[in-house]
């Protein structure tokens, strides 16, 4: 017992500096943001929920929130299903595993600016895609200056995070005991039956993790959206990140704090819901 207490004391000795850093640079700023959502812009007067009412009535916030939600509900399912399909194929094919493991994380090593140059080459009004469409007599599309830019952003999101998601799926798939599949083979179960009744139930914790990380990664797409279309892009890709950037430039600190607090609450509730749903299904 004394040895155990001694080990715990030593662990706290090493953890305290990191814990202090987390409190100073993460927890305190977070609490300060929540506080500022209830005061005026100068931070000198308590205004209750007036900031929340103002933000919810703000047309720019409504547009950014709708676009962000649309991006999450379209981009996250696509990338999760596509990366899961690739991961399953890799697990089933040794040759494919050797070839793809080397390139899966390559998109994450490419600088965003370089990637945007490629997107402009492909999707500019006189770019490669419109040139290709012109061969078949199809008129070009203003990919970067209209609502079509939303799908360019979805493509950028998938390209950048596909390998990362695939690696996580691979970890989950390889953790499923091989003995279960062998028993299913003896019972005559087919490939789809094994995937539905064995693979999916056993990777539910990975599914929960993937959904949470997928939602978080959608908020990291701002650099691509900004470099594609600037401060005020087409309405289709005007995200919450654009809104925060513009409010920061205009020093609308109370609005920023309020929107950030709303964002925090929504993401936290979503994460708790997904985790609870996954736990219930996993127990079944």
C-alpha positions, 0 to 999 in steps of 0.5 A, spaced: 500 500 500 505 504 501 509 503 495 502 504 491 501 511 495 509 513 493 508 511 486 501 516 486 505 521 489 511 521 484 506 521 478 503 527 481 509 530 481 510 529 474 503 531 472 503 538 476 507 542 471 502 540 465 496 540 469 498 548 471 499 549 463 493 546 461 489 550 467 493 557 464 492 556 457 486 552 456 481 551 462 482 559 464 481 562 457 475 557 456 472 559 462 473 567 460 470 566 453 464 563 457 464 569 462 464 574 456 458 571 453 454 574 458 457 581 458 458 587 453 463 588 448 468 592 453 467 586 458 464 591 464 457 590 464 453 584 465 447 583 459 445 576 461 442 573 455 442 579 450 448 576 447 445 570 445 439 573 443 443 578 438 447 572 435 441 567 434 438 573 430 444 575 426 443 573 419 450 571 418 450 567 424 444 563 421 448 562 414 454 560 417 451 555 422 447 552 417 453 551 412 457 548 417 451 543 419 450 541 412 458 540 411 458 536 417 452 531 415 455 531 408 462 530 409 463 526 415 458 520 413 462 520 406 469 520 409 467 515 414 464 510 409 469 511 404 475 510 409 472 504 412 471 501 405 478 502 404 480 499 410 476 493 409 479 492 403 486 493 405 485 488 411 482 483 406 488 484 401 495 483 403 498 486 397 494 492 397 496 493 405 503 493 403 502 498 397 497 503 400 500 503 407 505 508 404 501 513 401 495 513 406 498 519 410 501 523 404 495 528 404 496 530 411 504 532 409 502 536 403 502 544 405 495 547 404 497 552 400 500 547 395 493 544 395 489 550 394 494 551 388 492 544 385 484 546 386 485 552 383 488 549 377 483 544 377 476 548 378 478 555 376 473 558 371 478 556 365 481 550 369 482 543 367 475 540 369 471 546 365 476 544 360 474 537 360 467 538 360 467 543 354 470 537 350 463 534 351 459 540 350 458 541 357 458 549 359 463 550 365 461 551 372 464 557 376 466 552 381 470 557 386 465 563 386 458 560 386 455 555 391 459 549 387 465 551 391 461 547 397 463 541 393 470 543 392 471 544 399 467 537 401 473 534 396 478 538 399 476 535 406 475 528 404 482 528 400 486 531 406 483 526 412 481 520 408 488 516 410 488 519 417 481 516 418 483 509 414 489 508 419 484 509 425 479 504 422 485 499 420 487 499 428 479 498 430 479 492 424 485 489 426 483 489 434 477 484 432 479 477 434 480 472 428 477 466 432 470 469 431 471 470 424 474 462 424 468 460 428 463 464 423 466 461 417 465 454 420 458 456 421 457 458 414 457 465 414 458 469 408 462 476 407 457 480 408 454 477 414 460 477 418 461 484 417 454 486 419 454 481 425 461 481 427 465 487 425 461 492 426 459 490 433 466 490 435 468 496 432 463 501 435 468 504 440 472 506 433 465 508 430 464 513 436 471 516 436 471 517 428 464 521 428 467 525 434 474 526 430 470 527 424 466 533 426 472 536 430 476 536 423 470 539 419 472 545 423 479 545 421 477 546 414 477 554 414 484 555 411 482 551 405 475 555 405 479 562 406 484 561 401 479 558 396 475 564 396 477 569 402 474 573 407 467 573 404 466 567 400 460 564 396 454 563 401 455 556 400 461 555 404 461 561 409 462 557 415 462 559 422 470 560 422 469 565 417 464 569 421 469 568 427 474 571 423 470 577 421 468 578 428 475 578 430 477 583 425 471 588 427 473 586 435 466 584 436 468 580 442 462 579 446 459 576 439 465 571 438 465 569 445 457 567 445 458 564 438 464 560 441 460 558 447 454 555 443 459 551 439 462 548 445 455 546 448 453 543 441 459 539 440 459 537 447 452 534 447 453 531 440 459 527 443 456 525 449 450 523 445 454 519 440 458 516 446 452 514 449 449 511 443 455 507 442 455 504 449 448 502 448 449 498 442 456 495 444 453 492 450 447 489 446 
